[in-house]
Amino acid sequence: QVQLVESGGGLVQPGESLTLSCTSSEFMLDRYLIGWFRQVPGKEREGISCISTSGGAHYADSVKGRFSISRGSDKNTVTLRIDTLGAEDKGNYYCAGRSSVCSAVVAARSNLYHLWGQGTQVTVSS
């Protein structure tokens, strides 16, 4: 059952920026910690970032400085902005939710989340 919906993926050129969005038609995202994960074929789902209901956020070391997670003023959107995209950023990006506080551990572990979207694909190519 799809509970979250991601959007904003697509084909981008190296060096460009992209903003992914996560929302839900079933509940308000401001009640949940929201995380972003990335997966490429043949690899485990990688934790990118999470944001608490308070707005506190954590990022994987590999994306610090280029990725930015934030909550929308509508209280039902969480966005992930990716700057200076490179080949290493390609993959299917998923947002996920749970009732908790964001931390480095929570940002990294997909098995801690019980709400998931179907993902949005990001392809980086010139």
CORZI-V157715 format. One record per residue. RES is the residue in one letter. NEAR is the number of other C-alpha atoms within 8 Angstrom. Layout:
res=<RES RES>
near=<NEAR NEAR>
This chain:
res=<Q V Q L V E S G G G L V Q P G E S L T L S C T S S E F M L D R Y L I G W F R Q V P G K E R E G I S C I S T S G G A H Y A D S V K G R F S I S R G S D K N T V T L R I D T L G A E D K G N Y Y C A G R S S V C S A V V A A R S N L Y H L W G Q G T Q V T V S S>
near=<2 7 10 14 12 15 9 9 11 8 8 13 9 11 8 9 10 11 10 11 11 12 11 12 7 5 5 10 13 10 7 12 16 13 13 14 14 12 11 10 5 4 6 6 9 10 13 13 14 16 16 13 10 5 8 8 11 11 12 12 5 4 9 8 5 9 11 9 12 9 11 9 6 5 9 12 14 13 13 12 12 11 10 9 15 9 9 5 9 11 11 11 13 13 15 14 12 11 7 7 9 13 9 9 6 11 17 11 10 11 5 7 10 8 9 12 12 9 11 12 10 13 12 13 8 5>
